[in-house]
Amino acid sequence: MKQASIFKWQQWILPIFIGIGAATAVIWFMAQRTVIDPDTGAEMNSLDLLFSFEWTRRSTWAMMGLIACVVLRDLGYIHRLKTLSFQSFTWRQATQNIFLWELASALTPSVVGGSAIAVVILKRDGLRWGKSLATVFATALLDEAFYLILVPIVFGISAVSGHPVFPEWPPDFAGISMGVSTIFWIAYSVIAGFTTLMLFGLIIRPKTTNKFILRASETWALRRWKDRMKNWASDLLEASVNIRKAPRNYWIKGFGATCVSWTARFLTLNMVLLIFYPSLSHAAVFARQLVLWVVLTISPSPGSSGAAEFGLPLFLSDITGLAYITGVVILWRMATYFLYLVLGALVLPQWLVRTNSRKKNPS
């Protein structure tokens, strides 16, 4: 019953209001700024320019591409969950669990993420604790591996296209004395280190990790959490057993689904921009998103609300200008944030009824 309490609506009201409020406030501020009409060169209000935008055939095709990216992203995640959970879920279960996982990510600070809640979601839906941990850890490992591989590839393509990978910011912007490129490479190194540590601890030397945690729990500084750390060490070891016995096909299918879902996730912004802009460097936009994604992971707001809406124009203004950026931000966040608030809210009641039934009548 204690685990189920995290799904009470009272606990999500504040994050919902903070997330929606922060996003709305930044978008409203952006809508009031004066921009240059790219066609006439005249100054006008950003919202007025957006209302005067003429929809074209290109915009229609781009909108269809946007919808396709959203669908491919979710299908990739759903297929990956089925694969990494050792085919423990039906398509319906996997779909509901993914939408709830996305809801958890949207309502928790980006620096925390929804993975901790995802473990509870999978366990409540019938997956044993060790397999739940194994599934979430395998997901995180594949996500980080894909990102680490993708960065040098996309950065190389962007460099060839002649557009800088990093936006040019004032040296002391927002009180940050170091350049955004320095911040990015530090974060990239941290991700690489974390991925290596996770690979070592879960797959290469799990017993060594287990012993290290148990010994650490005996120290005076950590003794008060001794019982909790022992349980954690046992859970990690069980998760490792599940991961290590997985066949090669498990990782191949899982990484393939990861590539599809994350590529579609980043291309979503490219499709949104294509609605408004007839031409742009898609490789540079893709590269900027990889940089922005790292910056947003340290945001303390739910689902990076406010930070995402504020950060996107900063990262794209030298590529696209600011003319239609308000419309871009609105569509982008609708497809990547607000959509999952709605889908999660629709799925949660059905999921609670189904999982309550499972708990009362275990198979």
PEBELNOR-V368416 format. One record per residue. SS is DSSP state (h for helix, s for strand, l for the rest). NEAR is the number of other C-alpha atoms within 8 Angstrom. D_LAST is the distance of its C-alpha to the last C-alpha in Angstrom with 1 decimal. Layout:
ss=SS near=NEAR d_last=D_LAST
ss=SS near=NEAR d_last=D_LAST
This chain:
ss=l near=4 d_last=18.8
ss=l near=5 d_last=21.6
ss=l near=6 d_last=20.0
ss=h near=8 d_last=19.2
ss=h near=7 d_last=22.9
ss=h near=7 d_last=24.1
ss=h near=6 d_last=23.0
ss=l near=8 d_last=25.4
ss=l near=6 d_last=28.1
ss=h near=5 d_last=30.9
ss=h near=8 d_last=30.3
ss=h near=9 d_last=30.8
ss=h near=8 d_last=33.9
ss=h near=7 d_last=36.4
ss=h near=10 d_last=35.3
ss=h near=10 d_last=35.2
ss=h near=8 d_last=38.8
ss=h near=11 d_last=40.0
ss=h near=15 d_last=38.7
ss=h near=9 d_last=40.0
ss=h near=8 d_last=43.2
ss=h near=10 d_last=44.1
ss=h near=11 d_last=43.5
ss=h near=9 d_last=45.5
ss=h near=9 d_last=48.3
ss=h near=11 d_last=48.9
ss=h near=12 d_last=48.7
ss=h near=8 d_last=51.2
ss=h near=8 d_last=53.5
ss=h near=9 d_last=53.5
ss=h near=10 d_last=54.2
ss=l near=9 d_last=57.4
ss=l near=8 d_last=58.9
ss=s near=8 d_last=61.8
ss=s near=10 d_last=61.3
ss=s near=10 d_last=63.4
ss=l near=11 d_last=63.0
ss=l near=6 d_last=62.6
ss=l near=4 d_last=64.6
ss=l near=5 d_last=67.5
ss=l near=7 d_last=67.6
ss=l near=6 d_last=67.9
ss=s near=8 d_last=66.3
ss=s near=10 d_last=63.8
ss=s near=11 d_last=60.9
ss=h near=15 d_last=57.5
ss=h near=9 d_last=55.9
ss=h near=8 d_last=58.9
ss=h near=12 d_last=58.8
ss=h near=10 d_last=55.1
ss=h near=6 d_last=55.9
ss=l near=6 d_last=58.7
ss=l near=6 d_last=56.6
ss=l near=4 d_last=57.0
ss=l near=6 d_last=53.9
ss=l near=6 d_last=54.6
ss=h near=6 d_last=53.1
ss=h near=9 d_last=52.2
ss=h near=11 d_last=50.3
ss=h near=10 d_last=48.3
ss=h near=8 d_last=47.4
ss=h near=12 d_last=46.5
ss=h near=11 d_last=44.2
ss=h near=8 d_last=42.4
ss=h near=10 d_last=42.1
ss=h near=12 d_last=40.8
ss=h near=8 d_last=38.0
ss=h near=8 d_last=37.3
ss=h near=12 d_last=37.0
ss=h near=12 d_last=34.5
ss=h near=8 d_last=32.3
ss=h near=11 d_last=32.7
ss=h near=14 d_last=31.9
ss=h near=10 d_last=28.6
ss=h near=9 d_last=27.7
ss=h near=12 d_last=28.5
ss=h near=12 d_last=26.3
ss=h near=12 d_last=23.3
ss=h near=10 d_last=23.9
ss=h near=12 d_last=24.4
ss=h near=11 d_last=21.2
ss=h near=14 d_last=19.3
ss=h near=11 d_last=21.5
ss=h near=12 d_last=21.5
ss=l near=13 d_last=17.8
ss=l near=7 d_last=17.7
ss=l near=8 d_last=16.5
ss=l near=7 d_last=13.1
ss=l near=9 d_last=13.7
ss=l near=8 d_last=14.8
ss=h near=8 d_last=18.4
ss=h near=7 d_last=17.6
ss=h near=9 d_last=15.4
ss=h near=13 d_last=18.1
ss=h near=9 d_last=20.9
ss=h near=11 d_last=19.7
ss=h near=10 d_last=19.2
ss=h near=12 d_last=22.6
ss=h near=12 d_last=24.3
ss=h near=13 d_last=23.0
ss=h near=13 d_last=24.1
ss=h near=11 d_last=27.5
ss=h near=13 d_last=27.7
ss=h near=12 d_last=27.2
ss=h near=14 d_last=30.0
ss=h near=14 d_last=32.2
ss=l near=12 d_last=32.0
ss=l near=13 d_last=32.5
ss=s near=14 d_last=35.7
ss=l near=15 d_last=36.0
ss=l near=8 d_last=37.0
ss=l near=6 d_last=33.6
ss=l near=10 d_last=31.4
ss=l near=12 d_last=27.9
ss=h near=9 d_last=26.3
ss=h near=7 d_last=25.5
ss=h near=9 d_last=23.6
ss=h near=12 d_last=21.9
ss=h near=12 d_last=20.3
ss=h near=10 d_last=18.8
ss=h near=11 d_last=17.8
ss=h near=11 d_last=15.9
ss=h near=11 d_last=14.2
ss=h near=9 d_last=13.3
ss=l near=9 d_last=11.7
ss=l near=7 d_last=9.2
ss=l near=11 d_last=12.0
ss=l near=7 d_last=13.0
ss=h near=9 d_last=16.4
ss=h near=11 d_last=18.4
ss=h near=12 d_last=17.2
ss=h near=15 d_last=17.8
ss=h near=12 d_last=21.2
ss=h near=13 d_last=21.9
ss=h near=11 d_last=21.2
ss=h near=11 d_last=23.5
ss=h near=8 d_last=26.1
ss=h near=10 d_last=26.2
ss=h near=9 d_last=26.7
ss=h near=8 d_last=29.5
ss=h near=11 d_last=31.1
ss=h near=11 d_last=31.3
ss=h near=9 d_last=32.6
ss=h near=11 d_last=35.3
ss=h near=9 d_last=36.2
ss=h near=11 d_last=36.7
ss=h near=8 d_last=38.8
ss=h near=11 d_last=40.9
ss=h near=8 d_last=41.6
ss=h near=8 d_last=42.3
ss=h near=10 d_last=44.8
ss=h near=8 d_last=47.6
ss=h near=8 d_last=47.2
ss=h near=11 d_last=47.4
ss=h near=11 d_last=50.1
ss=h near=8 d_last=52.1
ss=h near=9 d_last=51.9
ss=h near=14 d_last=52.8
ss=h near=11 d_last=55.8
ss=h near=7 d_last=57.1
ss=h near=9 d_last=56.9
ss=l near=6 d_last=59.3
ss=l near=9 d_last=57.2
ss=l near=8 d_last=56.6
ss=l near=10 d_last=53.1
ss=l near=9 d_last=53.6
ss=l near=11 d_last=55.1
ss=l near=4 d_last=58.4
ss=l near=7 d_last=58.1
ss=l near=5 d_last=60.9
ss=l near=8 d_last=60.8
ss=l near=8 d_last=60.0
ss=h near=8 d_last=57.7
ss=h near=4 d_last=55.5
ss=h near=5 d_last=56.9
ss=l near=8 d_last=55.5
ss=l near=7 d_last=58.4
ss=l near=8 d_last=56.8
ss=l near=9 d_last=56.2
ss=h near=9 d_last=52.9
ss=h near=7 d_last=53.0
ss=h near=8 d_last=53.2
ss=h near=9 d_last=50.3
ss=h near=11 d_last=48.3
ss=h near=8 d_last=49.1
ss=h near=8 d_last=48.3
ss=h near=9 d_last=44.9
ss=h near=10 d_last=44.4
ss=h near=8 d_last=45.3
ss=h near=8 d_last=42.9
ss=h near=10 d_last=40.1
ss=h near=10 d_last=41.2
ss=h near=8 d_last=41.3
ss=h near=8 d_last=37.9
ss=h near=11 d_last=36.4
ss=h near=8 d_last=38.3
ss=h near=8 d_last=37.1
ss=h near=10 d_last=33.4
ss=h near=10 d_last=33.9
ss=h near=10 d_last=35.6
ss=h near=11 d_last=33.2
ss=h near=14 d_last=29.9
ss=h near=11 d_last=31.1
ss=h near=7 d_last=34.5
ss=l near=9 d_last=34.7
ss=h near=13 d_last=31.4
ss=h near=7 d_last=32.4
ss=h near=8 d_last=35.8
ss=h near=11 d_last=34.1
ss=h near=12 d_last=31.9
ss=h near=8 d_last=35.1
ss=h near=8 d_last=37.0
ss=h near=11 d_last=34.6
ss=h near=11 d_last=34.6
ss=h near=8 d_last=38.4
ss=h near=8 d_last=38.8
ss=h near=12 d_last=36.8
ss=l near=9 d_last=39.5
ss=l near=8 d_last=42.3
ss=l near=5 d_last=44.0
ss=l near=5 d_last=43.2
ss=l near=10 d_last=39.4
ss=h near=9 d_last=39.0
ss=h near=6 d_last=37.8
ss=h near=8 d_last=34.7
ss=h near=10 d_last=34.2
ss=h near=7 d_last=30.8
ss=h near=7 d_last=29.5
ss=h near=11 d_last=31.0
ss=h near=11 d_last=29.6
ss=h near=8 d_last=26.0
ss=h near=8 d_last=27.0
ss=h near=12 d_last=28.5
ss=h near=9 d_last=25.4
ss=h near=11 d_last=23.2
ss=h near=13 d_last=25.7
ss=h near=12 d_last=26.0
ss=h near=10 d_last=22.2
ss=h near=14 d_last=22.5
ss=h near=12 d_last=25.6
ss=h near=8 d_last=24.0
ss=h near=11 d_last=21.4
ss=h near=11 d_last=24.3
ss=h near=7 d_last=26.8
ss=l near=6 d_last=24.8
ss=l near=8 d_last=24.3
ss=l near=6 d_last=26.5
ss=h near=6 d_last=29.6
ss=h near=6 d_last=28.2
ss=h near=11 d_last=25.6
ss=h near=9 d_last=28.7
ss=h near=8 d_last=30.8
ss=h near=10 d_last=28.3
ss=h near=12 d_last=27.5
ss=h near=10 d_last=31.2
ss=h near=8 d_last=32.0
ss=h near=12 d_last=29.7
ss=h near=14 d_last=31.1
ss=h near=9 d_last=34.6
ss=h near=11 d_last=33.9
ss=h near=14 d_last=32.3
ss=h near=9 d_last=34.9
ss=h near=9 d_last=37.8
ss=h near=12 d_last=36.9
ss=h near=12 d_last=36.5
ss=h near=10 d_last=40.0
ss=h near=10 d_last=41.5
ss=h near=14 d_last=40.5
ss=h near=10 d_last=43.5
ss=h near=11 d_last=45.8
ss=h near=12 d_last=44.9
ss=h near=14 d_last=45.6
ss=h near=9 d_last=49.0
ss=h near=13 d_last=49.8
ss=h near=12 d_last=49.7
ss=h near=9 d_last=52.6
ss=l near=8 d_last=54.4
ss=l near=7 d_last=55.9
ss=l near=5 d_last=56.0
ss=l near=8 d_last=54.7
ss=l near=9 d_last=53.8
ss=h near=7 d_last=50.1
ss=h near=10 d_last=49.9
ss=h near=14 d_last=51.5
ss=h near=11 d_last=49.1
ss=h near=12 d_last=46.1
ss=h near=13 d_last=47.6
ss=h near=13 d_last=48.3
ss=h near=9 d_last=44.6
ss=h near=9 d_last=43.7
ss=h near=10 d_last=46.2
ss=h near=11 d_last=45.1
ss=h near=8 d_last=41.4
ss=h near=11 d_last=42.4
ss=h near=9 d_last=44.5
ss=h near=11 d_last=41.8
ss=l near=9 d_last=39.3
ss=l near=8 d_last=41.4
ss=l near=11 d_last=41.5
ss=l near=8 d_last=40.5
ss=l near=13 d_last=39.8
ss=s near=15 d_last=36.4
ss=l near=12 d_last=35.8
ss=l near=15 d_last=39.5
ss=l near=13 d_last=40.7
ss=l near=13 d_last=44.5
ss=h near=10 d_last=44.8
ss=h near=9 d_last=43.6
ss=h near=13 d_last=45.8
ss=h near=9 d_last=48.7
ss=h near=9 d_last=48.2
ss=h near=10 d_last=48.0
ss=h near=10 d_last=51.6
ss=h near=8 d_last=52.8
ss=h near=11 d_last=51.3
ss=h near=12 d_last=52.3
ss=h near=9 d_last=55.6
ss=h near=7 d_last=57.8
ss=h near=8 d_last=56.1
ss=h near=8 d_last=55.6
ss=l near=9 d_last=57.7
ss=l near=10 d_last=56.6
ss=l near=11 d_last=57.6
ss=l near=11 d_last=54.2
ss=h near=9 d_last=52.1
ss=h near=14 d_last=51.0
ss=h near=8 d_last=49.5
ss=h near=11 d_last=47.9
ss=h near=11 d_last=46.3
ss=h near=9 d_last=45.0
ss=h near=9 d_last=43.4
ss=h near=11 d_last=42.1
ss=h near=10 d_last=40.3
ss=h near=9 d_last=39.0
ss=h near=10 d_last=37.4
ss=h near=9 d_last=36.1
ss=h near=10 d_last=35.5
ss=h near=9 d_last=35.8
ss=h near=9 d_last=33.6
ss=h near=12 d_last=30.6
ss=h near=10 d_last=31.3
ss=h near=8 d_last=31.1
ss=h near=10 d_last=28.0
ss=h near=12 d_last=26.1
ss=h near=9 d_last=27.2
ss=h near=8 d_last=26.1
ss=h near=11 d_last=22.6
ss=h near=10 d_last=21.8
ss=h near=8 d_last=21.5
ss=h near=8 d_last=19.1
ss=h near=9 d_last=17.0
ss=h near=8 d_last=17.0
ss=h near=8 d_last=15.9
ss=h near=8 d_last=13.0
ss=h near=10 d_last=11.9
ss=h near=8 d_last=12.7
ss=h near=8 d_last=10.5
ss=h near=11 d_last=7.5
ss=h near=7 d_last=9.0
ss=h near=6 d_last=9.6
ss=l near=6 d_last=6.4
ss=l near=5 d_last=3.8
ss=l near=3 d_last=0.0
